[in-house]
Amino acid sequence: METIEKMTDFFTSRVEGYDEHMLNTVEGCRDAYKYMATLVPDTAQSLLDLGCGTGLELDEIFKIHPTILVTGIDLTQAMLDKLRQKHPQKNMNLLCGSYFELPFGSNIFDCAVSFQTLHHFTHEKKTGLYRKLYDALKTGSIYIECDYMVESQEAEELYFRENERIRREMGLSDDEFYHYDTPCTITNQITMLKTAGFSNVKQVFREENTTILVAEK
Ligand SMILES: C[S@@+](CC[C@H](N)C(=O)[O-])C[C@H]1O[C@@H](n2cnc3c(N)ncnc32)[C@H](O)[C@@H]1O
């Protein structure tokens, strides 16, 4: 029987060597981390990072915005520990928990990002998260999402079907976080963001399956 790992176990056991893996093996990421940093507005003083992990996107963002105040949310404490080790002097409020459950506040962030974290969840869960995120952002600010996205609806459906099959075989309930990639199409991603209230949602980068979208509030 094919099995999948609990999300936190998956990332905890891979934290050593994680940065090298993302930079050297996941196609498009090295360039996308750098490119995302250039998209953060010069005026942004506060940034919300969903699924910040060890902060590869923050490594680049801090080069351009050294004093930005970061709120980083991640489910895996070991990833957050690594991030803190890399940037002990930075102003980061790191929260260990799920971005689906933790409150973000209302109208408080100048910018939000997520990088390679949301390709594990359903449309319904993501749309709910985007609504919460929309509320947390100030008017006139942007959300920048980089993720593993696919071109065809068939590909998306295949990943979701396989995930469901494995989860059913393992007897997992819908609310348990397990690691399995379920990338969505770019078109569906844009629709979800618009449904949550974002406007002017645009694809601005794509290298292999690594795609960046920018959405405005
Ligand atoms: C592939 S890593 C990306 C980390 C970082 N953004 C980067 O690009 O290097 C995905 C991260 O998302 C986190 N994650 C997954 N599901 C989450 C959830 N529901 N809430 C918060 N973090 C989550 C994992 O713990 C992991 O650190």
PDBQT file of the ligand as one rigid body, heavy atoms in Angstrom, charges set to zero:
ROOT
HETATM    1  C1  LIG A 301       7.795  23.299   0.699  1.00  0.00    +0.000 C 
HETATM    2  S1  LIG A 301       7.865  24.145   2.247  1.00  0.00    +0.000 S 
HETATM    3  C2  LIG A 301       8.069  25.849   1.742  1.00  0.00    +0.000 C 
HETATM    4  C3  LIG A 301       8.799  26.662   2.778  1.00  0.00    +0.000 C 
HETATM    5  C4  LIG A 301       9.261  28.051   2.297  1.00  0.00    +0.000 C 
HETATM    6  N1  LIG A 301       8.136  28.895   1.981  1.00  0.00    +0.000 N 
HETATM    7  C5  LIG A 301      10.174  27.883   1.092  1.00  0.00    +0.000 C 
HETATM    8  O1  LIG A 301       9.747  28.106  -0.049  1.00  0.00    +0.000 OA
HETATM    9  O2  LIG A 301      11.317  27.494   1.287  1.00  0.00    +0.000 OA
HETATM   10  C6  LIG A 301       6.164  24.126   2.785  1.00  0.00    +0.000 C 
HETATM   11  C7  LIG A 301       5.996  24.648   4.200  1.00  0.00    +0.000 C 
HETATM   12  O3  LIG A 301       4.602  24.823   4.442  1.00  0.00    +0.000 OA
HETATM   13  C8  LIG A 301       4.343  24.446   5.781  1.00  0.00    +0.000 C 
HETATM   14  N2  LIG A 301       2.902  24.136   5.902  1.00  0.00    +0.000 N 
HETATM   15  C9  LIG A 301       2.211  23.140   5.313  1.00  0.00    +0.000 A 
HETATM   16  N3  LIG A 301       0.924  23.185   5.664  1.00  0.00    +0.000 NA
HETATM   17  C10 LIG A 301       0.790  24.242   6.511  1.00  0.00    +0.000 A 
HETATM   18  C11 LIG A 301      -0.312  24.806   7.224  1.00  0.00    +0.000 A 
HETATM   19  N4  LIG A 301      -1.525  24.289   7.154  1.00  0.00    +0.000 N 
HETATM   20  N5  LIG A 301      -0.078  25.903   7.985  1.00  0.00    +0.000 NA
HETATM   21  C12 LIG A 301       1.164  26.443   8.090  1.00  0.00    +0.000 A 
HETATM   22  N6  LIG A 301       2.239  25.939   7.432  1.00  0.00    +0.000 NA
HETATM   23  C13 LIG A 301       2.051  24.860   6.650  1.00  0.00    +0.000 A 
HETATM   24  C14 LIG A 301       5.256  23.260   6.024  1.00  0.00    +0.000 C 
HETATM   25  O4  LIG A 301       5.474  23.027   7.389  1.00  0.00    +0.000 OA
HETATM   26  C15 LIG A 301       6.522  23.692   5.273  1.00  0.00    +0.000 C 
HETATM   27  O5  LIG A 301       7.434  24.361   6.103  1.00  0.00    +0.000 OA
ENDROOT
TORSDOF 0
